[in-house]
Amino acid sequence: MEDIEFLYLNQRDVQATGVTMETALEAVEDAFRLHHQGRVNLPYKTVLDLGERERGRGNAMPAYVGGEYDVFGIKWIAGFPHNPTKFGLPRGTGLFILNDSWNGIPLAVMDCTFLSAMRTGAVTGVGAKYLARADSQSVAMIGAGVQARTQLEALTIVLPGLKEVRTYDIRRETAEGFAREVNSRYGSKGLNAKAVGSPEEAVQEADIVVTVTVADEPIVKDRWMKRGSFFAAVGSYQEEEFEVITNSDRVVVDGIEHVLHRETPVVALMIQQGKINREDILELGAIVCGDQPGRTNPEQRIFFSPIGMAIEDVCLCHRVYKLALAKGGGTKLCLFGRDV
């Protein structure tokens, strides 16, 4: 029996495929559509908790996606918040394994550190496409790490009229560095960024609010929120007052069962405590497919709290695999080590 070949893509190989945020947005929107149509198999995320405050965690995220994808795979990703300051390493590192859905053999193993950040930004981008005001001009970015960059990149694509980014980070120098990068990359397109000294200064009068932190305390106050705003809560815990959610006109998640299973997101906490009703929560896939209303008037405040689902990774990694095949990228490896 001949050996089984699969494609290995390191991060440089992944980037060399030419994958763009536009590709990620298309893949993620496909994932939401297929999820709502029931054409996926999506087990719950398994969390290996090694002490999230002291050390970190590993997440195992398997899924099958049907339709035009018809593949399955698993993301194995570690999140260690102290890595950047303690070891000079990324907070998150991960690998993705992509498998043929008819014979089960591995098609590819690839770095997904870069792709995971990209797809998480794309989730907010797809949310903003359907839930934010199309004439949004200002963004409050709470947290200025790696994830803030892909969040903003996706937003600039779906909301091309953005003019201003106000960013706050507990490390002022991090916020200032982010602002410099934004101005260098997007300044010629009319988007300007500045670091601010408080979350309030960032959020006041912002059309878009994005929180990308590891905080588990309410940073954002309800009284700062603007009518007609779109709030994307991307952090793992509670980054806002409960009133931010209860005073929103729409509360939207990616997958309600997965949010409840994780237990820590603010929407899950509020349902557990009886502060909001599960029946009132909408899923983005239903909105993408036109089966539930998204934004229906410019004055609505909409709160979006995605947990992150493996189907998004499957769709994006499959597209990257196809791009790599077309370009002859990556390295072919043998599973058993036999001569082919």
N, C-alpha and C positions, 0 to 999 in steps of 0.2 A: 504494500500500500504506500502510495506517495505521501509525502509530508503535506501539511496544511500551511500555506503561506498566508500571512496577514501583513498589513501595512502599519508601520510604526511612524508616528509623526510627533517629533518634539515641538516645542513652542515655536522655534524658528521655522520649522516646516509648516506648521499651522498658519503662521502669518504669511508665509510665502505663497500660500494658495490664493491670496488676494481677498480673503473673506472680509466683508465690510459690515458696517452696522446696518446698512440696508438689507443685506442678506440675513442678518440676525433678526431684524424686525419681521421680515417675511416668514422666517422659520417659526418664530414665536407666535405670530398670528395664526399660522397653520396649526400649531399645537393647541391653541385655545379653541379653534374651530373643530378640530377632530375630537378634542376632549368633550365638547358639548354634544357632538354627534354620537358619542359612545363608541368611537372607533380606536380606543386606546385601552391598554391594560396597565393600570398605574397603582402598584402597591404603595403602602405608606413608606415614607422615608424612615430609615433606621438610623438612630443617633447613638453613637458610641461616646458617652460622656466621660471625659477624663478630668472633669473639674473645669467647667467653662470659664470660671473667673481666674483660677490659678494656672491652668494649663491650656486646655482647649478641647475640641471634639472632632470626631470623624463622622461623616455622613455617607451612608450607602443609599444610592438613589437609582433603583431599577425601573424600567418602563418598556412597554411595547407601543409603537405607533403604527397604525394601519394606513389606509388610504394610499397616497402616492409614495409613502415612505416604506411601509411594510418591513420594518427592522426593529430589533430590540437592543437594549444596551444598559449599561450601568455607569453612573458617575460615582467615583470614590474620592471624596474631597475632604480635606482637613481644614479646620478653621482654628487657628491659634492666635488670639488677639495680641499677645505680647511678642510675637515673632519680630516685627519691625524694630522695636526698641531693644529687645534682648539679644537677638541673634542676627539682625540685619537681613531677615528673610521675609518673604511675603506673608501676610496674614493668612491667606488661603492658598493651598496647593492641591492639585487634583489630577487624576487620570480618568479617561473615559474609554470603555471597551464597547465596541459596536459589533453586533452579531447578526448573521443571516437568520431570518425568522423561520426558514423552512428546514434547514439542516443544523442550525445552531452553531456553526463554526464561526470563530472570530474573523471579522473582516478588517478591523483596525483597532489599534490601541493608540491613543493620542493624549498629549497634554491638554488639560482643559482648564488650567488656571486662567489663561487669557480668555478662553471662550466662555467660561462661567461668568466672569465679570461682564463680558459683552452681552450674554443672554439676559443677565439680570438687569442691565441697562435697557435692553430691548423690551423687557416686560413692562417697565415703566413707560417706555415709548409707546407701546401698543395701548396701554391704559390711557395715556394722554391723548392719543389719536381719537379715542372714542369718548373720553370723559372730560377733557379739558376744553376751555373756550378756545376756538380756533384763532382768536385775536389776542391770545395771551402774549404779554411782553416781558414780564419780570419773573425771575426764579429766585427762591430762597433755597440755598443748598446748606443743609445742616450736616456737617461732617464733610471733610475735604480729602478723604483718602482715595485709593485706587478706584473704588466703586463710584465715587462722585463723578469721575471723568467719563465713564461709560453712560451713566445716567444722563449727564448733560449732552453727550454726543447724540444719544437717541432723541432727546427732546428737541435739539436743533433741527433734526430731520423732519419730525412730525409737526413741529410748530416753528416754521421758518421766520415768523415775525418777532421772535424773541430779541429783546434789546439789552436787558440788564440781568446780571447775576450777582446776588449778594450772598456771600458765603461766610459761615461761621464754623469754627472748629475750636475745641478746647485748647489746642495749640495754635496760637496766633500765627506763628511762622508757617504752619501747614496751610492755613487759609490764605495767607499772602502768596505762598508758592503756587497754590491752585489758581488764584486770581491772575497771576502773571502768565501762567500757561494758557488760560482761557483767552486772555487778551492777545497773546501771541498767535494763537490758533484761529480765533474767531473775530478778532478786532476788525479786520478788513471787511468782514461781512456785517458789521454794524452791531456786534454783540460785545458788550463791555462788562467786566467783572471787577468787583472790589471786595476786599475782606472787611468784615465788620466786627465790632467788639462784643456783640450780644446776639442771642437768638432772636430777641424781640426786634432788633434793628433789621435783621434779615427778613423776618416773616411779615412785618407790617406792610400792608398794601401789595403783597406779592400775589401774582396770579397763580403761580405754581410753587408748592412747597414740597421739597424732597428731604426726607430724613434718612441718612445712611450712617448710623452710628451703632455702637454696641451698648448704648445706655439702656438702663432699665428703670428710668425715672422720667416723669413728664417734663421734657424740655420745652415743648411748644404749648403755649397757653391759648385757650379758645378765644379769648378777647382780642388776640392779635389777628385772627383769621379774617380774610376779606370775603365779602359776598362774591359768588361766582368763581371761587378758587378751586383748584384741584390739588389734593394732598396725596402724595405717594409715600407711604410708610414702609421703608425697605429694610430697616433694622430688624433684628430678631426679637426684640422685647418691646417694652412700652416707652415710646419717645414723645408721647403727647398726653394731655389731660383727657380723661374720659369724655369731657364735654365737647372736645373737638369732634368726636364721633357722634355723640347723641345730637349735636346741633347740625350735623351734615344732612343734606337732603337725600343723598344716596350713599350707601356703604357697599363697596364692591370688593370681592376677593377673587383669587384665581381658582381655588378649589376649596369649598367650605369644609368638606370632610377632612382634608389634609391640614387645614388651619386648626380645626378642632383637635385633631390627633396630636399636633405639635404642642398644644396647650399654652405655650408661652406668648404667642402674638396677642396684641391688645384686643382684637375682635374676639378671640377665644376666651380671654379672661372676662370680658364683659358679658358674653353669653353665659358663661359659667356662673357669674354673679347676678344674672337676671336683669342686667342693665339695658340690654338690647335683645331682640328676638331673632333667633336663627332664621325664621321665615322672612324677615325683612332684608336679609343679606342677599345681594345679587352676585352671580358669577360672571366674570368677564367674557367667557366663551359664549354665554347666552346672548350677551350684548353684541359681540362680534357677529353672531349668526342672525341677529335681528329678532330674536325671540323675547328679549327683555329690553326695556328702554335704558339708554345711557343718559347723557345730558339732554334735557328737553327744553331748558331755557337758560339764558346767560347768567341768571342770578343764583343758580343752584350751587351749593357747596358740595363737592363730591370727595369722599374719602376712599382711597384705594389701598388695600393691604395685602399684597401678594406674599405667599409663603415660599414660592419657588418650587416648580414641579419638574420631575425628571423628563417628562415628555418634551419640554422645551429644549433640554440638552440633547435628546435623541434627534430631534428635527435639525438642530443646528449642526451637530457633529456629523450627521449623515450628509448634509450639504457640503461640509468641509471635506469629508471623505471623497465625495464625487469630484470636487474641485481638484483634490490632490491626484486622483486617478487621471483626470484630464490633462494635468500638467506634468505628470510623471514625478511628483514630489514624494518625499518620505523615503523610508527604507523598508524593503521587504525582508521579513524575518520568517523563520520556520518554527512551527509550534513544537515539533517533536525532536528536531535536530537531525533528521534523516537527510540523505541526499535526495534532492528533487530531480 
